[in-house]
């Protein structure tokens, strides 16, 4: 019974740890499929984390905080989009600019708004569902009962994202823009519009992922609380071949190791255990991702 309880705890923790990775990686899918690098995910997540707490603090409502985090994820993603799409700055540089900006501005705003260093005050956050019926589902009931509403929304978004990218005209056209922007322009598509849409979707989902960290797992903002998850999401995108179903599997894989290192910090040296997700990331890059190929039109612009 003890072993079953341990397995159930690990699986529940894996799902919780996977949610921000799923959301950010999903955002990366949209951006990459439109032909724009997803290297700015870390900054978008960090902005979403902070502004979700700010929105919740002002309103006293976690849902308003969530939408605020998503909104500011989009806003900061537009900096990346303007630099790369309009002014043709290398996407890796514009993405890193966004990351550096978010890592610099969130501690500053934390001090200005909350007059605190390191973390914010506690705010209204999302609770676990009250439905007792969930626990009655065989095997997975207790695991699902430990998740909050944002987990279930995330699963719906994965399905919706896959349908959008592979079963709709707009998704097909966006993938065409990512593969060959010149050909897409020739047949009358507004290439820049599709690229902006892909980056905006990336910012929205990454902001959602950041908001989950601050309002779903916790009830406050902690300086640099994304801890490199945005960069891990970039690896997951390549791991999952820029497909929502693939990034779901990849996020669960990384989420498992993240949950294991959290649960066993008291058993093994904490510094060694905390390295686990990043060591796994390196192994995935070396042995799995090296053969991955993004869209052929990644980083290319339409020649007018």
C-alpha positions as CSV (number, residue, x, y, z in Angstrom):
1,X,0.0,0.0,0.0
2,X,2.9,2.3,0.8
3,X,4.4,1.7,-2.6
4,X,1.1,2.4,-4.3
5,X,0.8,5.6,-2.4
6,X,4.3,6.6,-3.4
7,X,3.6,5.9,-7.0
8,X,0.4,7.9,-6.9
9,X,2.2,10.8,-5.3
10,X,4.9,10.7,-8.0
11,X,2.3,10.6,-10.8
12,X,0.3,13.4,-9.3
13,X,3.5,15.5,-8.8
14,X,4.5,14.7,-12.4
15,X,1.3,16.1,-13.8
16,X,1.6,19.3,-11.7
17,X,5.2,19.8,-12.8
18,X,4.3,19.1,-16.4
19,X,1.6,21.7,-16.8
20,X,3.8,24.8,-17.2
21,X,6.1,22.8,-19.6
22,X,3.1,21.7,-21.7
23,X,1.8,25.2,-22.0
24,X,5.1,26.9,-22.8
25,X,6.0,24.1,-25.3
26,X,2.6,24.4,-26.9
27,X,3.3,28.1,-27.4
28,X,6.6,27.2,-28.9
29,X,4.8,24.9,-31.4
30,X,2.7,27.8,-32.7
31,X,5.7,30.1,-33.0
32,X,7.9,27.6,-34.6
33,X,5.3,26.4,-37.0
34,X,4.9,30.0,-38.2
35,X,8.7,30.1,-38.8
36,X,9.8,32.1,-35.7
37,X,12.2,30.7,-33.2
38,X,10.7,30.0,-29.7
39,X,13.8,31.1,-27.7
40,X,11.9,33.8,-25.9
41,X,9.7,31.4,-24.0
42,X,11.6,31.9,-20.7
43,X,10.9,35.7,-20.7
44,X,7.3,35.2,-21.6
45,X,6.7,32.7,-18.8
46,X,8.5,35.0,-16.3
47,X,6.3,37.9,-17.3
48,X,3.2,35.8,-17.1
49,X,4.2,34.6,-13.6
50,X,4.7,38.2,-12.2
51,X,1.8,39.9,-13.9
52,X,-0.6,37.1,-12.9
53,X,0.2,37.7,-9.3
54,X,-0.1,41.5,-9.8
55,X,-3.5,41.1,-11.5
56,X,-4.7,38.8,-8.7
57,X,-3.4,41.2,-6.0
58,X,-5.2,44.2,-7.5
59,X,-8.5,42.4,-8.1
60,X,-8.5,39.7,-5.4
61,X,-9.5,37.2,-8.1
62,X,-7.3,34.4,-9.4
63,X,-9.0,34.3,-12.8
64,X,-8.3,38.0,-13.4
65,X,-4.8,37.3,-12.4
66,X,-4.6,34.5,-15.0
67,X,-5.9,36.7,-17.8
68,X,-3.5,39.4,-16.8
69,X,-0.6,36.9,-17.0
70,X,-1.7,35.8,-20.4
71,X,-2.1,39.4,-21.6
72,X,1.4,40.4,-20.5
73,X,2.8,37.2,-22.0
74,X,1.4,38.4,-25.3
75,X,2.7,41.9,-24.8
76,X,6.3,40.8,-24.2
77,X,6.1,38.3,-27.1
78,X,5.2,41.2,-29.4
79,X,8.6,42.7,-28.6
80,X,10.2,39.6,-29.9
81,X,7.8,39.7,-33.0
82,X,8.5,43.3,-33.8
83,X,12.2,42.9,-33.6
84,X,12.3,39.7,-35.7
85,X,9.4,40.0,-38.1
86,X,9.3,43.8,-38.8
87,X,13.0,44.7,-38.3
88,X,14.4,41.4,-39.3
89,X,16.6,41.0,-36.2
90,X,18.0,37.4,-35.8
91,X,15.3,35.5,-33.8
92,X,17.8,34.1,-31.4
93,X,18.9,37.6,-30.5
94,X,15.4,39.0,-30.2
95,X,14.3,36.0,-28.1
96,X,17.3,36.4,-25.7
97,X,16.5,40.2,-25.4
98,X,13.0,39.3,-24.3
99,X,14.4,36.8,-21.7
100,X,16.9,39.3,-20.4
101,X,14.3,42.1,-20.2
102,X,11.9,39.9,-18.2
103,X,14.6,38.7,-15.8
104,X,15.6,42.4,-15.2
105,X,12.2,44.1,-15.0
106,X,10.4,41.6,-12.8
107,X,12.7,42.0,-9.7
108,X,12.5,45.8,-10.3
109,X,8.7,45.8,-10.3
110,X,8.6,43.4,-7.4
111,X,10.5,46.1,-5.3
112,X,8.4,49.0,-6.7
113,X,5.0,47.4,-6.3
114,X,5.3,45.2,-3.2
115,X,8.3,46.9,-1.6
116,X,9.8,43.4,-1.1
117,X,12.8,41.6,-2.4
118,X,12.8,38.0,-3.5
119,X,9.1,37.4,-3.4
120,X,5.7,39.1,-3.4
121,X,2.9,39.0,-0.9
122,X,0.4,36.0,-1.0
123,X,-2.5,36.5,-3.3
124,X,-5.7,34.7,-4.4
125,X,-4.8,31.5,-6.2
126,X,-6.4,28.4,-7.7
127,X,-7.5,25.7,-5.4
128,X,-8.0,22.0,-6.0
129,X,-11.4,20.9,-7.3
130,X,-14.1,20.2,-4.7
131,X,-15.7,17.4,-6.7
132,X,-15.6,14.2,-4.5
133,X,-16.7,12.2,-7.6
134,X,-13.3,12.6,-9.2
135,X,-11.7,10.5,-6.4
136,X,-14.1,7.7,-7.2
137,X,-12.7,7.1,-10.7
138,X,-10.7,3.9,-10.5
139,X,-6.9,4.1,-10.4
140,X,-6.5,7.7,-11.7
141,X,-9.2,9.3,-9.5
142,X,-6.9,10.3,-6.5
143,X,-4.2,11.6,-9.0
144,X,-6.7,13.8,-10.9
145,X,-8.3,15.0,-7.6
146,X,-5.0,16.5,-6.6
147,X,-4.9,18.8,-9.7
148,X,-6.5,22.2,-10.0
149,X,-8.8,23.5,-12.8
150,X,-5.8,24.8,-14.8
151,X,-4.6,21.2,-15.4
152,X,-7.8,20.2,-17.1
153,X,-7.9,23.4,-19.2
154,X,-4.3,22.6,-20.3
155,X,-5.4,19.1,-21.6
156,X,-8.2,20.7,-23.5
157,X,-5.8,23.2,-25.0
158,X,-3.4,20.5,-26.2
159,X,-6.3,18.8,-28.1
160,X,-7.5,22.1,-29.5
161,X,-4.0,23.1,-30.5
162,X,-3.5,19.8,-32.4
163,X,-6.8,20.2,-34.2
164,X,-6.0,23.8,-35.1
165,X,-2.6,23.1,-36.5
166,X,-3.4,20.0,-38.4
167,X,-7.2,20.1,-39.2
168,X,-8.0,23.7,-40.0
169,X,-7.2,25.9,-43.0
170,X,-5.6,28.6,-40.8
171,X,-3.3,26.0,-39.3
172,X,-2.4,24.6,-42.7
173,X,-1.6,28.1,-44.0
174,X,0.5,28.9,-40.9
175,X,2.5,25.7,-41.4
176,X,3.0,26.7,-45.0
177,X,4.3,30.1,-43.9
178,X,6.8,28.3,-41.6
179,X,8.0,25.9,-44.3
180,X,8.2,28.3,-47.2
181,X,7.3,32.0,-46.6
182,X,8.1,33.1,-50.2
183,X,5.8,30.5,-51.7
184,X,3.1,31.4,-49.1
185,X,3.4,35.0,-50.1
186,X,3.2,34.1,-53.8
187,X,-0.2,32.4,-53.3
188,X,-1.5,35.5,-51.5
189,X,-1.0,34.8,-47.8
190,X,0.0,37.7,-45.5
191,X,3.1,36.1,-44.2
192,X,3.8,38.6,-41.5
193,X,0.3,38.4,-40.2
194,X,0.6,34.6,-39.7
195,X,4.0,35.0,-38.1
196,X,2.6,37.6,-35.6
197,X,-0.3,35.3,-34.8
198,X,2.1,32.4,-34.1
199,X,4.2,34.5,-31.8
200,X,1.1,36.0,-30.0
201,X,-0.2,32.5,-29.4
202,X,3.2,31.6,-28.1
203,X,3.1,34.5,-25.7
204,X,-0.4,33.7,-24.5
205,X,0.4,30.0,-23.8
206,X,3.8,30.8,-22.2
207,X,2.1,33.5,-20.1
208,X,-0.5,30.9,-19.1
209,X,2.3,28.6,-18.1
210,X,4.0,31.3,-16.0
211,X,0.7,32.1,-14.4
212,X,0.3,28.4,-13.4
213,X,3.6,28.6,-11.6
214,X,2.6,31.6,-9.5
215,X,-1.2,31.0,-9.1
216,X,-1.6,27.2,-9.7
217,X,1.3,25.8,-7.8
218,X,1.8,28.7,-5.4
219,X,0.0,31.9,-4.4
220,X,2.9,34.3,-4.9
221,X,5.7,35.4,-7.2
222,X,9.2,34.4,-6.4
223,X,12.1,36.0,-8.2
224,X,13.2,34.0,-11.2
225,X,10.6,31.4,-10.4
226,X,10.6,29.9,-13.9
227,X,14.1,28.5,-13.2
228,X,14.9,27.8,-16.8
229,X,11.6,26.1,-17.7
230,X,11.3,28.2,-20.8
231,X,14.6,26.9,-22.1
232,X,13.6,23.4,-21.2
233,X,10.4,24.0,-23.2
234,X,12.5,24.9,-26.2
235,X,14.2,21.5,-26.0
236,X,10.8,19.8,-25.5
237,X,9.6,21.4,-28.7
238,X,12.4,19.8,-30.7
239,X,12.0,16.6,-28.7
240,X,8.3,16.5,-29.6
241,X,9.0,17.5,-33.3
242,X,6.9,20.7,-32.8
243,X,3.7,18.7,-32.5
244,X,1.3,19.3,-29.6
245,X,0.9,15.6,-29.0
246,X,4.7,15.2,-29.1
247,X,5.3,18.1,-26.6
248,X,2.7,16.6,-24.3
249,X,4.7,13.4,-24.1
250,X,8.0,15.3,-23.8
251,X,6.6,17.5,-21.0
252,X,5.4,14.5,-19.0
253,X,8.9,13.0,-19.4
254,X,10.6,16.1,-18.1
255,X,7.9,16.7,-15.5
256,X,8.6,13.2,-14.1
257,X,12.2,14.0,-13.4
258,X,11.3,17.5,-12.1
259,X,8.8,15.8,-9.6
260,X,11.4,13.2,-8.6
261,X,14.0,15.7,-7.8
262,X,11.5,17.7,-5.7
263,X,10.4,14.6,-3.7
264,X,13.8,13.2,-3.0
265,X,15.7,16.4,-2.0
266,X,15.6,15.3,1.6
267,X,17.0,11.8,0.7
268,X,19.9,12.7,-1.4
269,X,22.1,15.9,-1.5
270,X,19.8,18.7,-2.6
271,X,22.3,20.2,-5.1
272,X,22.8,16.8,-6.8
273,X,19.0,16.1,-7.0
274,X,18.2,19.6,-8.3
275,X,20.6,19.1,-11.2
276,X,18.5,16.1,-12.4
277,X,16.1,18.0,-14.9
278,X,19.0,19.9,-16.4
279,X,21.2,16.8,-16.8
280,X,18.3,15.0,-18.5
281,X,17.9,18.1,-20.7
282,X,21.5,17.8,-21.8
283,X,21.2,14.1,-22.5
284,X,18.0,14.7,-24.6
285,X,19.8,17.4,-26.6
286,X,22.8,15.2,-27.3
287,X,21.0,11.9,-28.1
288,X,17.5,12.8,-29.2
289,X,17.2,16.4,-30.4
290,X,20.3,16.5,-32.6
291,X,18.4,15.0,-35.5
292,X,15.4,17.1,-35.1
293,X,14.5,19.6,-37.9
294,X,12.4,22.6,-37.5
295,X,10.3,24.1,-40.4
296,X,12.4,24.8,-43.5
297,X,11.4,28.5,-43.5
298,X,12.5,29.1,-39.9
299,X,14.0,32.6,-39.6
300,X,13.4,33.4,-43.3
301,X,11.7,36.5,-44.4
302,X,9.7,37.3,-47.6
303,X,11.8,39.1,-50.1
304,X,9.8,42.0,-51.5
